[in-house]
Amino acid sequence: MSNIPSAEELIKVSYDMPSENWMDTKPEITEGAVAYPAKKATMEPLGMPNPHDWNPFEEDWHLPENWEEIIYNGLKERLEKYRSLKLFMDICVRCGACADKCHYFIGSGDPKNMPVLRAELLRSVYRKDFTTAGKILGKLAGARKLDKDVIKEWFYYFYQCTECRRCSLYCPYGIDTAEITMMARELLHELGLGLHWIMDPVSNCNRTGNHLGITPHAFKEIVEFLCEDIEEVTGISINPTFNEPGHEVLFITPSGDAFAEPGIYTFMGYLMLFEEIGLDYTLSTYASEGGNFGLFTSSSMMKKLNAKMYAEAERLGSKWILGGECGHMWRVINQYMSTMNGPAPSCMETPVSPITGTVFENARETKMVHIAEFTADLIKHNKIRLDPSRNDHLNVTFHDSCNPARGMGLLEEPREVLKAVCNNYYEMPENTIREQTFCCGAGSGLNTDEIMEIRMRGALPRGNALRHVQEKHGVNMMSCVCAIDRATLPPLADYWAPGVDVSGMHELVANALVMKGEKKRTMDLRQEELPGMEDE
C-alpha cells in the first residue's frame, strides 16, 4: 500500500458541497479510480451480452451501436419485472436520511456517494424516459437525457457501492439502494461493461463449481493437507468424505476458506468440530463454493450459480445443507433462494440438529443452516467441551458482516459463540455493530488491489471503530463470519489499526475445543505457541 496516502492524510476528508449542479459534474476516471474491466474472453463463454475488450481509461468504450436502445429496453424490462424497482424509483423524497450513512461517502466526501444521489444517477434517466413530468419538464423534474458520460458515471459510482444496505436501514421508506445498484450493474452488463474481479470468479464458478477455479481433485488434496495440519496440532487424524451419497448433511463453505490465510484456519475449525461431535456429513468437490458472485452480476447468473447446491444435495441424497461462514452466500440463500431455486429437492427435510435435537424452523424453506446457528446451539446445550483460556492471548472484537447481519439478522449467535470461546471479548461502538454495522469497504466484488485507495476510504468507518477498541481495550484480533471479510479486513486493519489480526469465528472455536483423544495442545491452529506453552 506504499502508493496510497498515509492514514493520517486519508482521514482529512472534505465534505464541502460543489458549486456546480451534480448533473453538470463528471467523474475523472483515472488509474486507481476504477477496477480493471472484464475481458471478452471471460464474458463470451458465459453468454454475457455484447462482450468486447475495452479500456475505462480511454475515451471510447466501444459501446454497441444501439446502446441507447439496449439501456431503454433493459430498464423497461426490469421495471415491469420488479415491482420493487419501480417503487424505489418513485417514492424517494430526497430527505437525506441516508446521506451520511454510506462508508464511501464518509471516506471520500464525494456527494455522488451519498446513497440518495447515487440512486439519482439512475432515477434521473428513469424520469426522463418513463415519467410524464420528466418528459415535459426535463431537468426541472430531476430528469436528464442518457448519454455516454452518464454510462461512465454509472460505472464509476455503482462500483463504489458495496451493496451493504446500511443506508436502507435508515430510509423511512425502506428503499433498498443495494437493489438499485444491482439493477444499474445489470444494465451495464447489457452493454458488455463488467469488472474482471467479479466476472473471473463467475467464470471459474461456472466451470469448476467455485470462484477460485479449484478442480475437484485439487479441492480434495487441499482439504487433506488441512487435515494433516490438524493432526500436527491435535494428534487426531481426520478423514472427511467427498461426494459420498447417503450422508445426512452436505457441508458447503466458500472456496476462500480452502485457499488462503486466514480462511484455511476457519476450515480447519469446521473439520475439527465435525469430528468431535461425530457429524454425519460429506463434502462436495462440485458444489465447492457457497459464495455467489452472480449476486454482483445479474439475477439470472445468481440463480444459475446457486443451483449447484440443491443439485448436489439431491444427487447425494442429503437431508439438509450446513453452510459455512460467508456473507453474500447467506444473503442469496436467505433472501432469494427459496423462490429463485426452490422448492428444495424432495429428499431434503427441515434441518434438525442430530446432536441436540433442535429443529431449525427458520430453515424450513431453504433446508440450509448457518454454522454460527449450529455451533451456538451446540454450546447452549453443552455438547462440546471448551477451554477459552487457549485464546487468552487474544483480545477479541467482532465485525458484523453486512449480509449475515442486515440480510438475515444473524446478530446474537456469533457473539454467544465468541464469548464462550474467548475470555477477553470487547464490542466496537454501538452505532458501528449489529444492524448498524459498517462494511469492510470492499464487498460486492471490489476486493481488488488496483483500487486500494478507494477501498481504504470506504474502510475508514470500520477502521476508525477498530482503532477505538484497539486503543481502549488492547484489541488485537477481529473475528468475522464472512470469507470476503477474511480477505478484505487484513489490509484494512494493517492500514487503520496496525497490530490487529483477523480470524474466522471457527478458528477461535477450534483453538478452545477440547477434543476426545487429543494430545496436549501447545499450539493454536496457526501453529503458534499457546500462552504458557513456550517451553513445551
Rosetta blueprint (number, residue, H / E / L):
1 M L
2 S L
3 N L
4 I L
5 P L
6 S L
7 A H
8 E H
9 E H
10 L H
11 I L
12 K L
13 V L
14 S L
15 Y L
16 D L
17 M L
18 P L
19 S L
20 E L
21 N L
22 W H
23 M H
24 D H
25 T L
26 K L
27 P L
28 E L
29 I L
30 T L
31 E E
32 G L
33 A L
34 V E
35 A L
36 Y L
37 P E
38 A L
39 K L
40 K H
41 A H
42 T H
43 M H
44 E H
45 P H
46 L H
47 G L
48 M L
49 P L
50 N L
51 P L
52 H L
53 D L
54 W L
55 N L
56 P L
57 F L
58 E L
59 E L
60 D L
61 W L
62 H L
63 L L
64 P L
65 E L
66 N L
67 W H
68 E H
69 E H
70 I H
71 I H
72 Y H
73 N H
74 G H
75 L H
76 K H
77 E H
78 R H
79 L H
80 E H
81 K H
82 Y L
83 R H
84 S H
85 L H
86 K H
87 L H
88 F H
89 M H
90 D H
91 I H
92 C L
93 V L
94 R L
95 C L
96 G L
97 A L
98 C L
99 A L
100 D L
101 K L
102 C L
103 H H
104 Y H
105 F H
106 I H
107 G H
108 S H
109 G L
110 D L
111 P H
112 K H
113 N H
114 M L
115 P H
116 V H
117 L H
118 R H
119 A H
120 E H
121 L H
122 L H
123 R H
124 S H
125 V H
126 Y H
127 R H
128 K H
129 D H
130 F H
131 T L
132 T H
133 A H
134 G H
135 K H
136 I H
137 L H
138 G H
139 K H
140 L H
141 A H
142 G L
143 A L
144 R L
145 K L
146 L L
147 D L
148 K H
149 D H
150 V H
151 I H
152 K H
153 E H
154 W H
155 F H
156 Y H
157 Y H
158 F H
159 Y L
160 Q L
161 C L
162 T L
163 E L
164 C L
165 R L
166 R H
167 C H
168 S H
169 L H
170 Y H
171 C L
172 P L
173 Y L
174 G L
175 I L
176 D L
177 T H
178 A H
179 E H
180 I H
181 T H
182 M H
183 M H
184 A H
185 R H
186 E H
187 L H
188 L H
189 H H
190 E H
191 L L
192 G L
193 L L
194 G L
195 L E
196 H H
197 W H
198 I H
199 M H
200 D H
201 P H
202 V H
203 S H
204 N H
205 C H
206 N H
207 R H
208 T H
209 G L
210 N L
211 H L
212 L L
213 G L
214 I L
215 T L
216 P H
217 H H
218 A H
219 F H
220 K H
221 E H
222 I H
223 V H
224 E H
225 F H
226 L H
227 C H
228 E H
229 D H
230 I H
231 E H
232 E H
233 V H
234 T H
235 G L
236 I L
237 S L
238 I L
239 N L
240 P L
241 T L
242 F E
243 N L
244 E L
245 P L
246 G L
247 H L
248 E L
249 V E
250 L E
251 F E
252 I E
253 T L
254 P L
255 S H
256 G H
257 D H
258 A H
259 F L
260 A L
261 E L
262 P L
263 G H
264 I H
265 Y H
266 T H
267 F H
268 M H
269 G H
270 Y H
271 L H
272 M H
273 L H
274 F H
275 E H
276 E H
277 I H
278 G L
279 L L
280 D L
281 Y E
282 T E
283 L E
284 S L
285 T L
286 Y L
287 A L
288 S L
289 E L
290 G L
291 G L
292 N L
293 F H
294 G H
295 L H
296 F H
297 T L
298 S L
299 S H
300 S H
301 M H
302 M H
303 K H
304 K H
305 L H
306 N H
307 A H
308 K H
309 M H
310 Y H
311 A H
312 E H
313 A H
314 E H
315 R H
316 L H
317 G L
318 S L
319 K L
320 W E
321 I E
322 L E
323 G E
324 G L
325 E L
326 C L
327 G L
328 H H
329 M H
330 W H
331 R H
332 V H
333 I H
334 N H
335 Q H
336 Y H
337 M H
338 S H
339 T H
340 M H
341 N L
342 G L
343 P L
344 A L
345 P L
346 S L
347 C L
348 M L
349 E L
350 T L
351 P L
352 V E
353 S L
354 P L
355 I L
356 T L
357 G L
358 T L
359 V E
360 F L
361 E H
362 N H
363 A H
364 R L
365 E L
366 T L
367 K L
368 M E
369 V E
370 H E
371 I H
372 A H
373 E H
374 F H
375 T H
376 A H
377 D H
378 L H
379 I H
380 K H
381 H L
382 N L
383 K L
384 I L
385 R L
386 L E
387 D L
388 P H
389 S H
390 R H
391 N H
392 D L
393 H L
394 L L
395 N L
396 V E
397 T E
398 F E
399 H L
400 D L
401 S L
402 C H
403 N H
404 P H
405 A H
406 R H
407 G H
408 M H
409 G L
410 L L
411 L L
412 E H
413 E H
414 P H
415 R H
416 E H
417 V H
418 L H
419 K H
420 A H
421 V H
422 C L
423 N L
424 N L
425 Y E
426 Y L
427 E L
428 M L
429 P L
430 E H
431 N H
432 T H
433 I L
434 R H
435 E H
436 Q H
437 T L
438 F L
439 C L
440 C L
441 G L
442 A L
443 G L
444 S L
445 G L
446 L L
447 N L
448 T L
449 D H
450 E H
451 I H
452 M H
453 E H
454 I H
455 R H
456 M H
457 R H
458 G H
459 A L
460 L H
461 P H
462 R H
463 G H
464 N H
465 A H
466 L H
467 R H
468 H H
469 V H
470 Q H
471 E H
472 K H
473 H H
474 G L
475 V L
476 N L
477 M E
478 M E
479 S E
480 C E
481 V L
482 C L
483 A H
484 I H
485 D H
486 R H
487 A H
488 T H
489 L H
490 P H
491 P H
492 L H
493 A H
494 D H
495 Y H
496 W H
497 A L
498 P L
499 G L
500 V L
501 D E
502 V E
503 S E
504 G E
505 M H
506 H H
507 E H
508 L H
509 V H
510 A H
511 N H
512 A H
513 L E
514 V L
515 M L
516 K L
517 G L
518 E L
519 K L
520 K L
521 R L
522 T L
523 M E
524 D L
525 L L
526 R L
527 Q L
528 E L
529 E E
530 L L
531 P L
532 G L
533 M L
534 E L
535 D L
536 E L
